[in-house]
């Protein structure tokens, strides 16, 4: 069972900011008029309104008390705002440093690429295999096929005649529709010679 001391300590720590987001956090403020609940800005507005009301009622002591409560939350809010601004500036500085580092790496990469393209000796060269003498390199990893046994050993791929592909057959086209018969075609009587009567 908990002692009353630990409970009261926990209760006292409840209203203290714990490094979280104080701006949007809801507080319970025990003021002279009772509890005021809300975010720090809402509590400040409420205590300022209570201070104006006390001034209108000519109660200078209550007005000063409300103003002190409002000032407490105003200080808390401004401190939280300063911390947030400092955190934001630190993040922006880190982002700028990271971006500068990325830009530097990109520039170095582009310079290396440009240098490699300018000097072909530094460009990666493909492996060249001598295919003219298969017996000179037994561990080349190539498998001997029956075709390679039949072909002369001195003939290389470049020298070997290329097999031509058979010519493609033209596609069969659809037949065009036959012209209309002459008796169905309209006739021009003016062009035909007239029979003598």
Backbone torsions as a table, in degrees:
resi	resn	phi	psi	omega
1	UNK	NA	138.0	-179.0
2	UNK	-76.8	149.0	176.3
3	UNK	-84.7	162.6	-179.3
4	UNK	-69.1	-25.6	179.4
5	UNK	-63.6	-46.9	-177.8
6	UNK	-65.6	-34.7	178.3
7	UNK	-67.6	-40.3	-178.6
8	UNK	-70.8	-33.9	177.4
9	UNK	-65.1	-43.5	179.3
10	UNK	-63.7	-36.1	-179.6
11	UNK	-68.4	-37.3	-179.5
12	UNK	-69.8	-33.2	-178.5
13	UNK	-78.5	-8.6	-173.5
14	UNK	-64.7	-38.7	-175.5
15	UNK	-87.8	-4.2	179.6
16	UNK	-84.2	137.6	179.1
17	UNK	-67.5	136.2	-176.3
18	UNK	-109.8	37.5	177.6
19	UNK	78.2	2.8	178.7
20	UNK	-83.4	-162.2	178.8
21	UNK	-81.9	97.9	-175.4
22	UNK	-74.5	-29.3	-174.6
23	UNK	-61.0	-42.3	-176.8
24	UNK	-100.6	1.8	-177.1
25	UNK	-76.7	145.7	179.9
26	UNK	-95.8	128.4	-179.6
27	UNK	-114.6	154.1	170.0
28	UNK	-108.9	113.0	-179.2
29	UNK	-104.9	126.0	178.2
30	UNK	-94.2	94.4	-179.2
31	UNK	-95.4	-177.3	-179.4
32	UNK	-66.7	-25.0	-179.1
33	UNK	-94.3	1.9	-176.4
34	UNK	121.4	-167.9	-176.4
35	UNK	-81.8	141.6	173.2
36	UNK	-122.0	128.3	-175.5
37	UNK	-119.2	138.8	176.4
38	UNK	156.6	-173.8	176.0
39	UNK	-74.4	164.3	-179.4
40	UNK	-53.9	-41.1	-179.7
41	UNK	-66.0	-39.5	178.1
42	UNK	-65.2	-40.3	179.7
43	UNK	-66.8	-41.1	178.1
44	UNK	-59.5	-46.9	-179.7
45	UNK	-61.0	-41.3	-178.8
46	UNK	-65.6	-44.7	-179.7
47	UNK	-68.3	-35.3	176.1
48	UNK	-64.1	-39.9	177.6
49	UNK	-65.0	-42.4	178.2
50	UNK	-64.7	-36.1	177.6
51	UNK	-65.5	-41.0	177.3
52	UNK	-63.6	-42.6	179.1
53	UNK	-61.6	-40.4	179.8
54	UNK	-67.0	-36.7	177.6
55	UNK	-65.0	-40.9	178.8
56	UNK	-65.1	-28.2	178.5
57	UNK	-88.8	7.0	-179.9
58	UNK	59.6	34.7	176.0
59	UNK	-108.0	87.1	-175.0
60	UNK	-67.2	-33.5	-178.3
61	UNK	-65.9	-47.2	179.5
62	UNK	-65.3	-38.8	179.7
63	UNK	-62.1	-44.3	179.1
64	UNK	-64.6	-39.9	179.4
65	UNK	-61.1	-47.1	179.1
66	UNK	-63.4	-38.6	-179.8
67	UNK	-66.1	-36.7	177.8
68	UNK	-66.7	-40.1	177.0
69	UNK	-63.0	-43.3	179.5
70	UNK	-63.1	-39.6	-179.4
71	UNK	-64.6	-36.8	178.4
72	UNK	-59.2	-49.6	-179.1
73	UNK	-69.8	-29.6	176.4
74	UNK	-66.2	-42.0	176.8
75	UNK	-63.5	-43.4	179.5
76	UNK	-61.0	-42.1	-179.2
77	UNK	-67.5	-42.6	-179.4
78	UNK	-67.6	-35.7	176.9
79	UNK	-64.7	-43.2	178.4
80	UNK	-64.2	-38.9	179.2
81	UNK	-64.5	-41.2	178.3
82	UNK	-62.3	-42.9	178.8
83	UNK	-62.9	-41.6	179.7
84	UNK	-65.1	-41.0	179.1
85	UNK	-64.6	-42.6	179.0
86	UNK	-63.1	-41.5	178.6
87	UNK	-63.2	-43.2	-179.9
88	UNK	-64.0	-43.1	178.3
89	UNK	-62.8	-40.0	178.8
90	UNK	-63.5	-43.4	178.7
91	UNK	-64.0	-41.7	179.2
92	UNK	-64.2	-39.7	178.6
93	UNK	-63.3	-44.9	178.2
94	UNK	-62.7	-40.4	178.6
95	UNK	-64.3	-40.1	178.0
96	UNK	-64.0	-41.7	178.7
97	UNK	-63.3	-43.4	179.0
98	UNK	-63.0	-42.4	-179.5
99	UNK	-64.7	-41.2	178.3
100	UNK	-63.3	-39.9	178.4
101	UNK	-64.3	-43.3	178.5
102	UNK	-63.3	-41.9	179.2
103	UNK	-63.3	-41.5	179.4
104	UNK	-62.7	-45.0	179.4
105	UNK	-63.6	-40.3	179.8
106	UNK	-63.9	-42.8	179.6
107	UNK	-63.3	-42.9	178.4
108	UNK	-62.5	-41.2	179.6
109	UNK	-63.3	-42.0	179.9
110	UNK	-66.7	-38.2	177.8
111	UNK	-63.8	-43.1	178.7
112	UNK	-63.0	-41.5	-179.7
113	UNK	-64.9	-42.1	179.5
114	UNK	-64.9	-40.9	179.2
115	UNK	-65.7	-38.6	-179.2
116	UNK	-68.9	-37.5	178.5
117	UNK	-71.5	-32.7	-179.7
118	UNK	-72.5	-34.2	-177.5
119	UNK	-110.4	101.8	-176.5
120	UNK	-67.8	-17.7	179.6
121	UNK	-68.5	-28.2	-179.8
122	UNK	-86.3	-11.6	-179.6
123	UNK	-68.7	147.8	179.3
124	UNK	-64.0	130.7	-177.2
125	UNK	-100.7	142.9	178.1
126	UNK	-75.3	155.0	176.5
127	UNK	-73.5	135.1	-179.3
128	UNK	-109.0	130.8	179.1
129	UNK	-115.3	137.9	178.0
130	UNK	-89.3	103.9	-177.3
131	UNK	-89.1	-5.6	-176.9
132	UNK	-72.1	-28.9	-179.7
133	UNK	-123.0	89.3	-178.9
134	UNK	-67.4	-22.9	-178.8
135	UNK	-78.5	-16.3	-177.0
136	UNK	-73.1	-25.5	179.2
137	UNK	-129.8	90.5	-177.2
138	UNK	-70.2	-25.0	-177.0
139	UNK	-98.5	28.8	-178.0
140	UNK	-72.5	-18.4	178.5
141	UNK	93.4	-1.5	179.3
142	UNK	-84.6	146.5	179.8
143	UNK	-102.8	135.0	-179.8
144	UNK	-81.8	129.8	-178.5
145	UNK	-110.5	162.9	179.5
146	UNK	-59.6	-34.1	-180.0
147	UNK	-64.2	-39.1	-178.4
148	UNK	-71.2	-23.9	177.7
149	UNK	-72.9	-38.8	-177.7
150	UNK	-72.5	-33.3	-176.4
151	UNK	-74.2	148.3	177.1
152	UNK	-64.3	146.0	-174.6
153	UNK	-69.6	-26.0	-176.8
154	UNK	-81.5	-15.4	-177.6
155	UNK	-79.3	128.9	178.6
156	UNK	-103.0	176.5	-178.6
157	UNK	-64.8	-36.6	-178.7
158	UNK	-68.7	-36.1	-176.6
159	UNK	-81.3	-23.3	-176.4
160	UNK	-66.5	138.4	179.1
161	UNK	-67.2	139.5	-180.0
162	UNK	-81.9	140.0	177.8
163	UNK	-78.3	129.0	179.7
164	UNK	-86.0	143.0	178.6
165	UNK	-76.3	144.6	177.7
166	UNK	-63.1	146.1	-179.1
167	UNK	-65.4	144.4	-179.7
168	UNK	-76.1	143.3	175.3
169	UNK	-78.6	138.6	176.9
170	UNK	-68.2	148.6	179.6
171	UNK	-70.2	145.3	176.2
172	UNK	-75.6	129.9	-178.7
173	UNK	-93.7	157.0	176.4
174	UNK	-71.3	139.5	178.8
175	UNK	-67.8	143.7	177.6
176	UNK	-73.9	151.8	178.4
177	UNK	-66.9	141.4	-178.0
178	UNK	-66.8	146.8	178.2
179	UNK	-63.4	153.3	-177.8
180	UNK	-66.3	144.0	178.6
181	UNK	-60.3	156.2	-174.2
182	UNK	-67.0	-33.3	-177.4
183	UNK	-71.4	-23.0	178.7
184	UNK	-86.9	-19.7	-177.1
185	UNK	-72.8	144.2	178.4
186	UNK	-68.6	136.3	-176.6
187	UNK	-105.3	144.0	175.6
188	UNK	-95.9	112.6	-177.0
189	UNK	-74.5	-23.1	-178.4
190	UNK	-70.1	-28.5	-176.4
191	UNK	-82.7	-29.4	-175.1
192	UNK	-75.8	141.8	177.9
193	UNK	-69.9	137.2	-178.8
194	UNK	-82.8	147.4	179.6
195	UNK	-77.3	143.0	-179.0
196	UNK	-76.0	142.6	-177.3
197	UNK	-100.9	NA	NA
